[in-house]
């Protein structure tokens, strides 16, 4: 998800949602979301409550990184 600020800079938003119970598990907002931030967020979720058997992602660049491919 991406939004623009009033001065034109773009903000990237990472939403991690549980589709089953429609709960937002994590939201990260920054000027860029490198794959390491996505991985760190997933690792935090794994420690706090575990990860699901399947993760569905969009086609964002942060998901095409070699670091993200487990």
C-alpha positions as CSV (number, residue, x, y, z in Angstrom):
1,X,0.0,0.0,0.0
2,X,1.4,3.4,-0.8
3,X,0.3,7.0,0.0
4,X,1.7,10.4,-0.9
5,X,2.3,13.1,1.7
6,X,1.4,16.7,1.0
7,X,5.0,17.5,-0.1
8,X,4.9,14.7,-2.7
9,X,7.1,12.2,-0.8
10,X,5.6,8.7,-0.9
11,X,4.9,6.6,2.2
12,X,4.9,2.9,2.0
13,X,2.6,0.9,4.3
14,X,3.0,-2.7,5.3
15,X,-0.2,-4.3,6.5
16,X,0.0,-7.8,7.9
17,X,-3.5,-9.1,8.4
18,X,-5.1,-12.3,9.5
19,X,-7.7,-13.0,6.8
20,X,-9.5,-15.6,8.9
21,X,-10.5,-13.3,11.8
22,X,-9.8,-10.0,10.0
23,X,-7.3,-8.8,12.6
24,X,-4.5,-6.4,11.8
25,X,-1.4,-8.1,13.2
26,X,1.1,-5.4,12.3
27,X,1.3,-2.1,10.5
28,X,4.6,-0.6,9.4
29,X,4.8,2.9,7.8
30,X,8.0,4.4,6.4
31,X,9.4,6.2,3.3
32,X,10.6,2.8,2.1
33,X,10.0,-0.8,3.3
34,X,13.1,-2.8,2.6
35,X,12.9,-6.6,2.8
36,X,14.8,-6.6,6.0
37,X,12.0,-4.6,7.7
38,X,9.4,-7.1,6.4
39,X,11.5,-10.0,7.7
40,X,12.1,-8.3,11.1
41,X,8.3,-7.7,11.4
42,X,7.5,-11.3,10.6
43,X,10.1,-12.6,13.1
44,X,8.5,-10.4,15.8
45,X,5.1,-11.9,15.0
46,X,6.6,-15.4,15.0
47,X,8.0,-14.8,18.5
48,X,4.8,-13.3,19.8
49,X,2.1,-15.6,18.4
50,X,3.6,-17.9,15.7
51,X,3.2,-17.7,12.0
52,X,0.4,-19.3,9.9
53,X,1.0,-22.2,7.6
54,X,0.5,-20.0,4.5
55,X,1.4,-16.4,3.8
56,X,-0.2,-14.6,0.9
57,X,1.7,-11.5,-0.4
58,X,1.3,-9.0,-3.2
59,X,3.8,-8.2,-5.9
60,X,5.7,-5.5,-4.0
61,X,9.5,-5.2,-4.5
62,X,10.1,-6.0,-0.8
63,X,8.8,-9.5,-1.5
64,X,11.0,-10.2,-4.5
65,X,14.2,-9.9,-2.5
66,X,16.5,-12.9,-2.1
67,X,16.4,-12.2,1.7
68,X,12.7,-12.7,1.8
69,X,12.6,-16.1,0.0
70,X,12.7,-18.6,2.9
